[in-house]
Structure formats: C-alpha cells, structure tokens
C-alpha cells in the first residue's frame, strides 16, 4: 500500500503500516461460500464436459477489455489486460504442506557463505557495552534539554526521563566490552524450550516462538561487512532461512515476520512505503523526505553488474543449495532504506524474487498470505502462513542477501489432468463479482480499479480442518492497480496485485487471506 505523505508517519525497521479499507459486502451467492475441497477434487476429475487442454481454455482471448461502474457502490473498473496462458498441455492439483527448515539446509548455506570462519551466536549483537549506553543516555538527555515549551512539554520530558531511567538500569549489568569468545556457536538449530531466558535476545525470541526452533549465527566482522545466517521454524509466523552481509536494508535479521516484498507494487506504482524501497531510476519518494528530511546515499561504491549477471549469480546459488523448481517472478535495481547511527539513507542493489514453478507453471505471486487471528476458547490465536518465495539482494560484492520464506513440501499429485472452466465462464464470474467484492459502506470513499493482466497459474488453498496443509490448484488471477480515495480525495491509498482470484476448477472466489 502507498499513501500520500502528509497523512502518516513511517516507523522504520519493518513496522507494519495500518491498512485503510472499506468493509466489503458479502453477496448472497454460491461463489463466495466456504469451499468443499472433496467436491472440488471430484469436479477436477470430471473431464467429460470440461476443458483439459490448457491451449483450449481461452482460445478466443489474447486480451480482455471491459469497463464497469456502480455509483451506489462507488467502484469503477477498467480492464485492458493481456490474457496470460501457460504453454503446457494440462494443469494438476497437488497436495502441499509447510515444511521446516532442516539442519542440512542451514549447513549448506553456512558452507556457501561463511566457510572456515569462526561463528558466534547472534544474540551477541543484542549485548550493549557501557559506552554505547552512555552515548544513548547523552543523546536522550540532549533532546530532553532542548524540548520546546509547548502543550506537549511535560509528556515529552516524562517520556525522555523514563527512557533514561531504563538505560541507567541496563547500564549497571552491562559489560565494558563484548566478550565474543563467550558466544562461540556450532550453527545448530535450538529448540526454543531449551534457550537461556536470562539472555535478552532469546527471551524476546521465545515470546514470539515458544514452540519452535531457531538458529542465528554471525561472524565478528565490523557491521559494514558482517555476515549472518538466521533460520526459524515458527508455528505462528512460519518458517524461513536468511543470509545477510553488511547492513542490508532496514530489516532486522532476527525479525519473525517472513513476508515477501511486493516488487510488483514498486514497479507499477512507485516507491513501496511499507518496505521503504524504490526503483533506482525513480526519485526518492516524497513520503520518506517528508518523514525524515535528508535521505543520504550510503553506497560506498556503485553497483555496476548487469541484471542478467545478477540473475546468473542467484540461479547458480540456488543450484548449489539444491533448491529446485523456482522461476524468476520479478526484480530490478532498487534503492532500499538503511538506518545507521548517522541517520537514514539508502543503498542500491538488485532485488530478485523467485516463486515456485510446478510442471512448468508458476505459482502466481500475491503478497497477502493466509492469516488467522482470534479467540479459540481461552487462548488468543494469531497465525500466518505466507506465500512461498525466495529473494536475493545482489551488488558488485556478490550475494549480500538471501531469504527463503515459507518453504513448501510437495506431497502428492491428487489430480494429474485437471478439468478447467473456460475463460468465458470465468470472466462471467469476474464481471458478476468485481464490483460487489470491492464495495464499501463508508460514505466518503471511492475505488478505481485498473486491471492489466489476467493470469492462469497456481495458487495454494487450504484443506478443511488443517492450517498448515493445502492444495496447489489452478486459478485465474485478475491483476492490477487499486486506487482508493478518501474524504475530499486529499488522501489516497494505492496497491498493485491480485484483485480477484477465481478457482479455475469450480469457478468459486478464492480469498487469499483466508486461504480458501
């Protein structure tokens, strides 16, 4: 999502921006019912009156044009889209499951990136010396002494003093210098049930992942060249493995959030405010300048390699890690925000995103993974299952960032040659549902939807009574830009991605956030 600058303040380091959206109406129609997966599989197997050959599913459609609007719903839709059909004979239904990060994968990543180097437990980076704390106390004290005497003066002073009191308490038990040799690591996964909860890092990690496991190792190089490998198996937030070299972007290596960057949004709309990055050919987003003032160029040398050279490095790396069946989804040369002691700036490198390819057909990328939140009995449950993806960050130094988010296990082919709805049937459902599914009850909102791609690909949906298993099924994704205007149109949000996903087997709507 992207907002106009004068309506909000960013929080650096990966905080999630709130999403302003209207409440969708729930039309009384069978296409939005909770799906019966057994019936869907039966329908996928019934090829008698359906299309099986993918080449025939949209014979009359290279493009699709349409204009719709409804003044009462305050939604307008403009479609001028390329219809993208995979060049394969048939599509399948495959059972999949979340799979944990294995020690073998961690060992391979460490061997490729940190071979022969002494490794230390990453919790060492959360240890602060007396000197560091003294400097922070001095900075806060200076701000406190220079606070303007306005109506918020007492609140600001109180807040600063509270921070100083906490730092002074931390100072008492802090070391004069970090004893790195006390943190030597073997690079192995540790069950969170066995971590040392007197360690501040592991106490924080345990609160987010008490039933999972974690591995976090770093070398002892200076921050600009430090290497780190982080892996987590987390039943609540998902599984991931990451490598970083140096200060790459604003993301903290130990963040539990495993979502992927929406590069499509950056490419089609401009700088992505939630991730604080923008294409290298674009100006620095006004939002960032408004929030932080000067945004410094923190590059110590230019990135001179070509996009093709970066892609080759990424794909050679995947082969060495023995990660197969992935295809480049999107990627280019981007600027990404960085934060250091001197302030806010940016670094420039290629960001390449890969998604799974099944039988030569990509899983269509969409940034809205499955999310479940609410009370179950006396317990509050919050769980996410993000889309599987791989991201690289590459410059003239080589690969400086690698993330594998939410890896899948391919379990079995449930239907080998799937019966498909024709595009005529699917577009009929689209035309029926696109306005209603984007309607809002708020009086001062209107939406403009511009669809430029219609893609037949794979999407993961959930099976009944199971959070972390599902099916890869063929779907039609209607992809484009949504512009939402608020009040007097001085405030707007923009997004780019899948606006409507339709099951290509039974024609029902797939809600990606629910997972079915």
HELIX and SHEET records of a PDB file:
HELIX    1   1 UNK A    5  UNK A    7  5                                   3    
HELIX    2   2 UNK A   30  UNK A   32  5                                   3    
HELIX    3   3 UNK A   37  UNK A   45  1                                   9    
HELIX    4   4 UNK A   54  UNK A   56  5                                   3    
HELIX    5   5 UNK A  103  UNK A  114  1                                  12    
HELIX    6   6 UNK A  122  UNK A  126  5                                   5    
HELIX    7   7 UNK A  130  UNK A  145  1                                  16    
HELIX    8   8 UNK A  153  UNK A  172  1                                  20    
HELIX    9   9 UNK A  180  UNK A  183  5                                   4    
HELIX   10  10 UNK A  192  UNK A  194  5                                   3    
HELIX   11  11 UNK A  200  UNK A  208  1                                   9    
HELIX   12  12 UNK A  263  UNK A  269  1                                   7    
HELIX   13  13 UNK A  286  UNK A  292  1                                   7    
HELIX   14  14 UNK A  307  UNK A  320  1                                  14    
HELIX   15  15 UNK A  423  UNK A  437  1                                  15    
SHEET    1   A 5 UNK A   2  UNK A   3  0                                        
SHEET    2   A 5 UNK A 491  UNK A 503 -1                                        
SHEET    3   A 5 UNK A 469  UNK A 486 -1                                        
SHEET    4   A 5 UNK A  93  UNK A  98 -1                                        
SHEET    5   A 5 UNK A 408  UNK A 415 -1                                        
SHEET    1   B 6 UNK A   2  UNK A   3  0                                        
SHEET    2   B 6 UNK A 491  UNK A 503 -1                                        
SHEET    3   B 6 UNK A 469  UNK A 486 -1                                        
SHEET    4   B 6 UNK A 445  UNK A 462 -1                                        
SHEET    5   B 6 UNK A  75  UNK A  84  1                                        
SHEET    6   B 6 UNK A  63  UNK A  70 -1                                        
SHEET    1   C 3 UNK A 120  UNK A 121  0                                        
SHEET    2   C 3 UNK A 213  UNK A 218 -1                                        
SHEET    3   C 3 UNK A 190  UNK A 191 -1                                        
SHEET    1   D 8 UNK A 120  UNK A 121  0                                        
SHEET    2   D 8 UNK A 213  UNK A 218 -1                                        
SHEET    3   D 8 UNK A 227  UNK A 233 -1                                        
SHEET    4   D 8 UNK A 240  UNK A 245 -1                                        
SHEET    5   D 8 UNK A 398  UNK A 405 -1                                        
SHEET    6   D 8 UNK A 389  UNK A 395 -1                                        
SHEET    7   D 8 UNK A 343  UNK A 358 -1                                        
SHEET    8   D 8 UNK A 296  UNK A 297  1                                        
SHEET    1   E 9 UNK A 120  UNK A 121  0                                        
SHEET    2   E 9 UNK A 213  UNK A 218 -1                                        
SHEET    3   E 9 UNK A 227  UNK A 233 -1                                        
SHEET    4   E 9 UNK A 240  UNK A 245 -1                                        
SHEET    5   E 9 UNK A 398  UNK A 405 -1                                        
SHEET    6   E 9 UNK A 389  UNK A 395 -1                                        
SHEET    7   E 9 UNK A 343  UNK A 358 -1                                        
SHEET    8   E 9 UNK A 326  UNK A 340 -1                                        
SHEET    9   E 9 UNK A 277  UNK A 279 -1                                        
SHEET    1   F 8 UNK A 120  UNK A 121  0                                        
SHEET    2   F 8 UNK A 213  UNK A 218 -1                                        
SHEET    3   F 8 UNK A 227  UNK A 233 -1                                        
SHEET    4   F 8 UNK A 240  UNK A 245 -1                                        
SHEET    5   F 8 UNK A 398  UNK A 405 -1                                        
SHEET    6   F 8 UNK A 389  UNK A 395 -1                                        
SHEET    7   F 8 UNK A 343  UNK A 358 -1                                        
SHEET    8   F 8 UNK A 361  UNK A 362 -1                                        
SHEET    1   G 2 UNK A 370  UNK A 376  0                                        
SHEET    2   G 2 UNK A 379  UNK A 385 -1                                        
END                                                                             
